[in-house]
């Protein structure tokens, strides 16, 4: 599991370097329909059990990309993941939770001024999670669906690059053995958007 997480971090770094190298070579004056969004988020989970075992916040990197269907409306897909450690309440065992969130949806973008813009989006979320007791072959593994609502205020640095200040909400629950787990919560973050 730790190897998978390391590989994901390396993949994000490679993608970031490629985008930075390619962005200055975009054709000037051409309409930019494609975008890639790289961000770091702080996730505040709703689940009481999650907060008692792990933490009241989690750092979560994310990559997403999309295509503007019109000047203002776009379709997109994204990937967000995190891994966090904690201790069980009753037995004080070390435990680790790994979660991956795939999202697919649509949104809109509206310019407020020459430098500022506002965006909103709604998406379906597919959540895969794995919870393991450290050093033991015990834990929970599963997946569930949910919905994501996101907004951001964007500041244009250049024709190709913008900064995004984000706020969003994830609604998702899963039931296993008559026990319901809440995977939802509030998400805030900072992203860098590259237009192509």
Residue, then its C-alpha position, 0 to 999 in steps of 0.5 A: x500500500x505504501x508503494x502504491x502511494x509513492x508511485x502515485x506521488x511520482x506520477x503527479x510530479x511527472x505530470x506537473x513537470x510535463x505540463x509546465x514544460x508544454x504550457x509555454x509552447x501553446x499556440x498564441x491566440x488559439x482557443x484553449x478548450x482543454x485544461x489540467x488542474x493540479x491541487x492540494x486539498x484539506x479535507x474535513x470529514x463528517x464521520x464521527x468514527x473517522x475523526x475519533x480514530x484518525x484526524x479531523x482533517x486530511x491532506x489530499x492531492x488531486x489531479x483533474x482534467x476537462x474539456x470546454x464544450x462551450x465558452x462557459x460549460x465543461x465536462x471533466x474527470x478527476x482523481x483524489x487520494x489520501x492515506x492517513x494513520x490512527x489508533x482504534x478507540x477500544x484496543x489502541x491498535x495502529x490502523x491505516x486508511x487509504x482512499x481513492x476518489x474518482x469523479x466525473x461531471x460537468x460545470x461552468x466558468x464565468x469571468x468576473x473581471x480581466x483577472x478573476x473568474x468563478x467556477x462551479x461543478x457537480x460530479x458523481x464520485x466513485x470511492x474506493x477505500x481500504x482500512x487495515x490494522x498495521x501488521x495484521x490481516x484484518x480490516x475493511x475494504x470496499x467502495x461506494x458512490x456519492x456526489x461532489x459539489x465544488x466552487x472556486x475563485x480563479x486568478x489568471x496569472x497568464x493566458x495559460x495558467x491560473x490559480x484556484x482557491x477552492x471550496x467543496x463538499x462530498x456526500x458519500x456513505x457505505x453500509x457494511x454488516x449493518x454499520x454505516x460509514x460516512x465518507x463525506x465532508x468539506x473540502x478546501x484547497x489551492x490549485x494550479x490550472x493549465x489551459x491548452 
